[in-house]
Amino acid sequence: MIRTVALTSLAMVAFATNSVLARLALGAGAIDAAGYTGVRLAAGAVALVLIVTIVDRTPPTSYRPAGSWPQAAALFGYAIAFSIAYLALGAAVGAIILFGSVQLGMVGRAVMLGDRPGPWEWAGLIAAFAALVYLVSPGVSAPPLWAAALMAFSGLCWAAYSLLGRGSTTPLADTTGNFVRCLPIAIVLIAAGLWIATPAPAGLAYAIASGAIASGIGYAIWYAALPGLSRVGAASVQLTVPAIAAAGAVLFIGEPLTPRLIAASVAIIGGIAVTIVAGERRRSAGARR
């Protein structure tokens, strides 16, 4: 139990760190969005291949990518939209929009496939969606709408990536393969970034850390923790990611916690939590009948 808690905590910190690193690099103009995405994907691919070959005790030269091209396309869509959005979004705002969009996208897909949420699930979904609209609605502290829309798209891409990989018996190998499949476009993006402007050393360092540590090692830790978590536990614990990102944004970037962000975050996280728990109870009750 202690091992699961420790691994889960490390994974959530790693996921939240992606938002902080992106904002540190892109907000300061230390690297452009194309270059950041390319370096992040390439660093993630290298780190994950090394992890998989160590786990499987095989040489890197014998590696053959798992995963699929549709998953790789969803991964790329998530990564590029994420980077462009963080040119204008704060780390905390971006994390809550990303997280809310991922969860809403996955629940929305389930409804399209015939799942029928109960009253509490609908209440949670409506509350979360209304709070998301409130967060991006015009106002003094509202984020730019184009950036918020891109981050929402990034979240939907990540939801698609998760849904495409649902049922995988080798999630770490599949994720590694999907990063490897993104290498050609990553190289193109790195070249484009160098053509646009020479990145600062700090920008490169943030991108490498995001890809190799927060993404690569973070995913490896997460998949090691998953066997010790229930389905609802795995979904619920991810509610902590926006809060950790917000804390990191305040500590390392100096971002303010506005009343709008606090209110919207509480409503989005609370609404999704209600949806997750109510949905699990409904499915459990149905299975017992």
Sine and cosine of phi, psi and omega as CSV:
sin_phi,cos_phi,sin_psi,cos_psi,sin_omega,cos_omega
0.00,0.00,-0.71,0.71,0.00,-1.00
-0.88,0.47,-0.63,0.78,0.02,-1.00
-0.89,0.47,-0.70,0.71,-0.01,-1.00
-0.89,0.46,-0.69,0.72,0.01,-1.00
-0.89,0.47,-0.70,0.71,-0.02,-1.00
-0.90,0.44,-0.73,0.69,-0.01,-1.00
-0.90,0.43,-0.67,0.75,0.00,-1.00
-0.90,0.44,-0.68,0.73,0.01,-1.00
-0.88,0.47,-0.70,0.71,0.02,-1.00
-0.88,0.47,-0.66,0.75,-0.01,-1.00
-0.90,0.43,-0.68,0.73,-0.01,-1.00
-0.91,0.42,-0.62,0.78,0.06,-1.00
-0.89,0.45,-0.66,0.75,0.01,-1.00
-0.89,0.46,-0.71,0.71,-0.01,-1.00
-0.89,0.45,-0.67,0.74,0.01,-1.00
-0.92,0.38,-0.55,0.84,-0.01,-1.00
-0.88,0.47,-0.50,0.87,0.03,-1.00
-0.82,0.57,-0.66,0.75,-0.01,-1.00
-0.92,0.39,-0.67,0.74,-0.01,-1.00
-0.92,0.40,-0.70,0.71,0.00,-1.00
-0.89,0.45,-0.67,0.74,0.00,-1.00
-0.88,0.47,-0.69,0.73,-0.02,-1.00
-0.93,0.36,-0.62,0.79,0.05,-1.00
-0.87,0.49,-0.67,0.74,-0.04,-1.00
-0.98,0.21,-0.76,0.65,-0.14,-0.99
-0.99,0.12,-0.58,0.81,0.00,-1.00
-0.91,0.42,-0.53,0.85,-0.01,-1.00
-1.00,0.01,-0.06,1.00,-0.01,-1.00
0.95,0.31,0.39,0.92,-0.02,-1.00
-0.96,0.27,-0.27,0.96,0.02,-1.00
-0.30,-0.95,0.47,-0.88,0.02,-1.00
-1.00,0.10,0.23,-0.97,-0.09,-1.00
-0.90,0.43,-0.61,0.79,-0.01,-1.00
-0.91,0.42,-0.76,0.65,0.00,-1.00
-0.89,0.45,-0.65,0.76,0.00,-1.00
-0.88,0.48,-0.71,0.70,0.00,-1.00
-0.89,0.46,-0.71,0.71,-0.01,-1.00
-0.88,0.47,-0.73,0.69,0.00,-1.00
-0.91,0.41,-0.65,0.76,0.00,-1.00
-0.88,0.47,-0.74,0.67,-0.01,-1.00
-0.91,0.42,-0.68,0.74,-0.01,-1.00
-0.91,0.42,-0.71,0.71,0.01,-1.00
-0.90,0.44,-0.63,0.78,0.05,-1.00
-0.90,0.45,-0.66,0.75,0.01,-1.00
-0.88,0.47,-0.73,0.68,-0.02,-1.00
-0.88,0.47,-0.73,0.68,-0.03,-1.00
-0.89,0.46,-0.69,0.72,-0.03,-1.00
-0.93,0.37,-0.62,0.78,0.05,-1.00
-0.88,0.47,-0.67,0.74,0.03,-1.00
-0.89,0.46,-0.67,0.74,0.01,-1.00
-0.89,0.45,-0.72,0.69,-0.03,-1.00
-0.90,0.43,-0.67,0.74,-0.01,-1.00
-0.93,0.37,-0.52,0.85,0.07,-1.00
-0.94,0.35,-0.70,0.71,0.01,-1.00
-0.89,0.45,-0.69,0.73,-0.03,-1.00
-0.99,0.10,-0.14,0.99,-0.01,-1.00
0.85,0.53,0.75,0.66,0.05,-1.00
-0.78,-0.62,0.46,-0.89,0.02,-1.00
-0.94,0.33,0.56,-0.83,0.01,-1.00
-0.83,0.56,-0.50,0.87,-0.03,-1.00
-0.92,0.39,-0.33,0.95,0.00,-1.00
-1.00,-0.09,0.09,1.00,-0.07,-1.00
-0.93,0.37,0.69,-0.72,0.10,-0.99
-0.81,-0.59,0.83,-0.56,-0.11,-0.99
-0.91,0.40,0.69,-0.73,0.14,-0.99
-1.00,-0.07,-0.45,-0.89,0.01,-1.00
0.97,0.26,-0.38,-0.93,-0.02,-1.00
-0.42,-0.91,0.32,-0.95,0.02,-1.00
-0.93,0.38,-0.63,0.78,0.08,-1.00
-0.86,0.51,-0.65,0.76,0.04,-1.00
-0.91,0.40,-0.65,0.76,0.02,-1.00
-0.89,0.46,-0.63,0.78,0.02,-1.00
-0.90,0.43,-0.66,0.75,0.03,-1.00
-0.91,0.41,-0.64,0.77,0.04,-1.00
-0.88,0.47,-0.69,0.72,0.02,-1.00
-0.91,0.42,-0.68,0.73,0.03,-1.00
-0.85,0.52,-0.68,0.73,0.07,-1.00
-0.86,0.51,-0.75,0.66,-0.14,-0.99
-0.93,0.38,-0.69,0.72,-0.07,-1.00
-0.95,0.30,-0.65,0.76,0.03,-1.00
-0.92,0.40,-0.61,0.79,0.05,-1.00
-0.84,0.54,-0.74,0.67,-0.05,-1.00
-0.92,0.39,-0.71,0.70,-0.02,-1.00
-0.90,0.44,-0.66,0.75,-0.01,-1.00
-0.88,0.47,-0.59,0.81,-0.04,-1.00
-0.97,0.23,0.02,1.00,0.19,-0.98
-0.92,0.39,-0.44,0.90,-0.09,-1.00
-0.80,-0.60,-0.22,0.98,-0.03,-1.00
-0.99,-0.13,0.52,-0.86,0.17,-0.99
-0.96,0.28,0.36,-0.93,-0.04,-1.00
-0.87,0.49,-0.68,0.73,-0.04,-1.00
-0.93,0.36,-0.72,0.70,0.00,-1.00
-0.88,0.47,-0.71,0.70,0.00,-1.00
-0.87,0.49,-0.66,0.75,-0.02,-1.00
-0.90,0.43,-0.65,0.76,-0.03,-1.00
-0.95,0.31,-0.59,0.81,0.07,-1.00
-0.92,0.39,-0.70,0.72,0.02,-1.00
-0.86,0.51,-0.79,0.62,-0.06,-1.00
-0.89,0.45,-0.72,0.70,0.00,-1.00
-0.87,0.49,-0.65,0.76,-0.01,-1.00
-0.92,0.38,-0.62,0.79,0.04,-1.00
-0.86,0.50,-0.78,0.63,-0.07,-1.00
-0.93,0.38,-0.67,0.74,0.02,-1.00
-0.90,0.43,-0.61,0.79,0.02,-1.00
-0.90,0.43,-0.68,0.74,-0.03,-1.00
-0.94,0.35,-0.65,0.76,0.04,-1.00
-0.93,0.38,-0.66,0.76,0.02,-1.00
-0.87,0.50,-0.64,0.77,0.04,-1.00
-0.90,0.43,-0.65,0.76,0.02,-1.00
-0.88,0.47,-0.65,0.76,0.03,-1.00
-0.90,0.44,-0.67,0.74,0.02,-1.00
-0.88,0.47,-0.51,0.86,-0.01,-1.00
-1.00,0.06,0.07,1.00,0.10,-0.99
0.93,-0.37,-0.07,1.00,0.05,-1.00
-0.94,0.35,0.68,-0.73,-0.04,-1.00
-0.89,-0.45,0.99,-0.14,0.00,-1.00
-0.87,0.49,0.51,-0.86,0.07,-1.00
-0.99,0.11,0.00,-1.00,-0.04,-1.00
-0.83,0.55,-0.69,0.72,-0.01,-1.00
-0.92,0.39,-0.58,0.81,0.04,-1.00
-0.91,0.41,-0.69,0.72,0.04,-1.00
-0.90,0.44,-0.64,0.77,0.01,-1.00
-0.88,0.48,-0.69,0.72,0.02,-1.00
-0.90,0.44,-0.69,0.73,0.01,-1.00
-0.89,0.45,-0.70,0.72,-0.01,-1.00
-0.90,0.43,-0.67,0.75,0.01,-1.00
-0.89,0.45,-0.68,0.73,-0.01,-1.00
-0.92,0.40,-0.68,0.73,-0.01,-1.00
-0.92,0.39,-0.66,0.75,0.02,-1.00
-0.89,0.46,-0.64,0.77,0.02,-1.00
-0.92,0.39,-0.59,0.80,0.04,-1.00
-0.90,0.43,-0.67,0.74,0.06,-1.00
-0.89,0.45,-0.67,0.74,0.03,-1.00
-0.88,0.48,-0.65,0.76,-0.03,-1.00
-0.87,0.49,-0.63,0.78,-0.08,-1.00
-0.98,-0.18,0.02,1.00,0.00,-1.00
-0.94,0.34,0.45,-0.89,-0.06,-1.00
-0.82,0.58,0.65,-0.76,0.00,-1.00
0.13,-0.99,0.12,-0.99,-0.06,-1.00
-0.87,0.50,-0.65,0.76,-0.08,-1.00
-0.97,-0.26,0.24,0.97,-0.01,-1.00
-0.97,0.26,0.62,-0.79,0.05,-1.00
-0.96,0.27,0.35,-0.94,0.06,-1.00
-0.85,0.53,0.71,-0.71,-0.09,-1.00
-0.90,0.44,-0.62,0.78,-0.03,-1.00
-0.90,0.44,-0.62,0.78,0.00,-1.00
-0.94,0.34,-0.64,0.77,0.03,-1.00
-0.90,0.44,-0.65,0.76,0.02,-1.00
-0.90,0.43,-0.64,0.77,0.04,-1.00
-0.90,0.43,-0.65,0.76,0.01,-1.00
-0.93,0.38,-0.59,0.81,0.08,-1.00
-0.89,0.45,-0.66,0.75,0.06,-1.00
-0.89,0.46,-0.66,0.76,0.05,-1.00
-0.85,0.52,-0.68,0.73,0.03,-1.00
-0.90,0.44,-0.64,0.77,0.03,-1.00
-0.92,0.39,-0.58,0.81,0.08,-1.00
-0.90,0.44,-0.65,0.76,0.02,-1.00
-0.92,0.38,-0.58,0.81,0.07,-1.00
-0.89,0.46,-0.68,0.73,0.04,-1.00
-0.89,0.46,-0.66,0.75,0.03,-1.00
-0.87,0.50,-0.69,0.72,-0.01,-1.00
-0.92,0.40,-0.66,0.75,-0.02,-1.00
-0.93,0.37,-0.62,0.78,0.03,-1.00
-0.91,0.42,-0.51,0.86,-0.02,-1.00
-1.00,-0.08,0.02,1.00,-0.02,-1.00
-0.89,0.46,0.70,-0.71,-0.01,-1.00
1.00,-0.02,-0.05,1.00,0.02,-1.00
-0.90,0.43,0.69,-0.73,0.05,-1.00
-1.00,-0.04,-0.17,0.99,0.02,-1.00
-0.72,-0.69,0.92,0.39,-0.10,-0.99
-0.88,0.48,-0.60,0.80,0.00,-1.00
-0.92,0.38,-0.69,0.72,0.03,-1.00
-0.90,0.44,-0.64,0.77,0.00,-1.00
-0.92,0.40,-0.68,0.73,0.02,-1.00
-0.89,0.46,-0.67,0.74,0.05,-1.00
-0.86,0.51,-0.73,0.68,0.01,-1.00
-0.87,0.49,-0.60,0.80,0.00,-1.00
-0.93,0.36,-0.61,0.79,0.10,-1.00
-0.90,0.44,-0.67,0.74,0.01,-1.00
-0.89,0.46,-0.65,0.76,0.02,-1.00
-0.90,0.43,-0.39,0.92,0.03,-1.00
-0.99,0.10,-0.09,1.00,-0.06,-1.00
-0.85,0.53,-0.69,0.72,-0.01,-1.00
-0.85,0.53,-0.72,0.69,0.01,-1.00
-0.94,0.33,-0.49,0.87,0.05,-1.00
-0.89,0.45,-0.67,0.74,0.01,-1.00
-0.90,0.44,-0.64,0.77,0.05,-1.00
-0.89,0.46,-0.69,0.73,-0.01,-1.00
-0.91,0.41,-0.63,0.78,0.04,-1.00
-0.89,0.47,-0.69,0.72,0.02,-1.00
-0.90,0.44,-0.67,0.74,0.02,-1.00
-0.90,0.44,-0.64,0.76,0.02,-1.00
-0.90,0.44,-0.64,0.77,0.04,-1.00
-0.92,0.40,-0.54,0.84,0.03,-1.00
-0.95,0.33,-0.61,0.80,-0.01,-1.00
-0.93,0.36,-0.76,0.65,-0.02,-1.00
-0.20,-0.98,0.57,-0.82,0.03,-1.00
-0.95,0.31,0.85,-0.53,-0.02,-1.00
-0.94,0.34,0.51,-0.86,0.09,-1.00
-0.96,0.26,0.46,-0.89,0.03,-1.00
-0.80,0.60,-0.62,0.79,0.00,-1.00
-0.90,0.44,-0.65,0.76,0.01,-1.00
-0.88,0.47,-0.69,0.72,0.05,-1.00
-0.89,0.45,-0.66,0.75,-0.01,-1.00
-0.89,0.45,-0.68,0.73,0.02,-1.00
-0.89,0.45,-0.67,0.74,-0.02,-1.00
-0.91,0.41,-0.68,0.74,0.02,-1.00
-0.90,0.43,-0.68,0.73,0.02,-1.00
-0.89,0.46,-0.65,0.76,0.01,-1.00
-0.90,0.44,-0.70,0.71,-0.04,-1.00
-0.96,0.27,-0.76,0.65,-0.11,-0.99
-0.98,0.19,-0.66,0.75,-0.11,-0.99
-0.99,-0.13,-0.88,0.48,-0.08,-1.00
-0.92,0.40,-0.56,0.83,0.01,-1.00
-1.00,-0.08,-0.88,0.47,-0.08,-1.00
-0.86,0.51,-0.89,0.45,-0.01,-1.00
-0.92,0.39,-0.57,0.82,0.02,-1.00
-0.87,0.50,-0.69,0.72,0.02,-1.00
-0.91,0.40,-0.65,0.76,0.02,-1.00
-0.87,0.49,-0.68,0.74,0.02,-1.00
-0.91,0.42,-0.67,0.74,-0.03,-1.00
-0.88,0.48,-0.70,0.71,-0.01,-1.00
-0.94,0.35,-0.44,0.90,0.09,-1.00
-0.96,0.30,-0.49,0.87,-0.02,-1.00
-0.99,0.14,-0.49,0.87,-0.13,-0.99
-0.82,0.57,-0.65,0.76,0.00,-1.00
-0.85,0.53,-0.40,0.92,-0.01,-1.00
-1.00,-0.05,0.07,1.00,-0.04,-1.00
-0.90,-0.44,0.59,-0.80,0.14,-0.99
-0.97,0.25,0.19,-0.98,0.00,-1.00
-0.87,0.49,-0.73,0.69,-0.01,-1.00
-0.94,0.34,-0.53,0.84,0.04,-1.00
-0.91,0.41,-0.68,0.74,0.01,-1.00
-0.90,0.44,-0.62,0.79,0.02,-1.00
-0.96,0.29,-0.67,0.74,-0.08,-1.00
-0.93,0.36,-0.62,0.79,-0.08,-1.00
-0.91,0.42,-0.41,0.91,0.02,-1.00
-0.94,0.33,-0.18,0.98,0.09,-1.00
-0.90,0.44,-0.33,0.94,-0.03,-1.00
-0.98,0.19,-0.30,0.95,-0.11,-0.99
-0.86,0.51,-0.76,0.65,0.02,-1.00
-0.87,0.48,-0.60,0.80,0.00,-1.00
-0.92,0.40,-0.66,0.75,0.03,-1.00
-0.91,0.42,-0.65,0.76,0.02,-1.00
-0.89,0.46,-0.65,0.76,0.01,-1.00
-0.90,0.44,-0.67,0.74,0.03,-1.00
-0.89,0.45,-0.67,0.74,0.03,-1.00
-0.91,0.42,-0.60,0.80,0.01,-1.00
-0.91,0.41,-0.62,0.79,0.02,-1.00
-0.94,0.35,-0.69,0.72,-0.08,-1.00
-0.96,0.29,-0.68,0.74,-0.16,-0.99
-0.97,-0.24,-0.33,0.94,-0.03,-1.00
-0.90,-0.44,-0.38,0.93,-0.03,-1.00
0.99,0.15,0.41,0.91,0.02,-1.00
-0.95,0.30,0.62,-0.79,0.04,-1.00
-0.99,0.14,0.51,-0.86,0.12,-0.99
-0.99,-0.10,0.99,-0.15,-0.05,-1.00
-0.98,0.21,0.42,-0.91,0.05,-1.00
-0.84,0.54,-0.60,0.80,0.02,-1.00
-0.88,0.48,-0.72,0.70,-0.03,-1.00
-0.91,0.41,-0.68,0.74,-0.02,-1.00
-0.89,0.45,-0.74,0.67,-0.03,-1.00
-0.89,0.45,-0.71,0.70,-0.01,-1.00
-0.91,0.41,-0.64,0.77,-0.01,-1.00
-0.89,0.46,-0.72,0.70,0.00,-1.00
-0.87,0.49,-0.69,0.72,-0.03,-1.00
-0.93,0.36,-0.66,0.75,0.00,-1.00
-0.92,0.39,-0.77,0.64,-0.01,-1.00
-0.90,0.44,-0.68,0.73,0.01,-1.00
-0.90,0.43,-0.68,0.73,0.00,-1.00
-0.89,0.45,-0.68,0.73,0.00,-1.00
-0.93,0.36,-0.60,0.80,0.04,-1.00
-0.87,0.48,-0.69,0.72,0.04,-1.00
-0.88,0.48,-0.68,0.73,0.01,-1.00
-0.88,0.47,-0.71,0.70,-0.02,-1.00
-0.89,0.46,-0.76,0.65,-0.07,-1.00
-0.93,0.37,-0.70,0.72,-0.01,-1.00
-0.90,0.43,-0.63,0.78,0.02,-1.00
-0.91,0.42,-0.65,0.76,0.02,-1.00
-0.91,0.42,-0.65,0.76,0.02,-1.00
-0.91,0.41,-0.65,0.76,0.01,-1.00
-0.89,0.45,-0.69,0.72,-0.01,-1.00
-0.92,0.38,-0.59,0.80,0.02,-1.00
-0.92,0.39,-0.66,0.75,0.02,-1.00
-0.90,0.44,-0.64,0.77,0.02,-1.00
-0.91,0.42,-0.59,0.81,-0.03,-1.00
-0.94,0.33,-0.45,0.90,-0.04,-1.00
-0.99,0.15,-0.24,0.97,-0.05,-1.00
-0.97,0.23,0.00,0.00,0.00,0.00
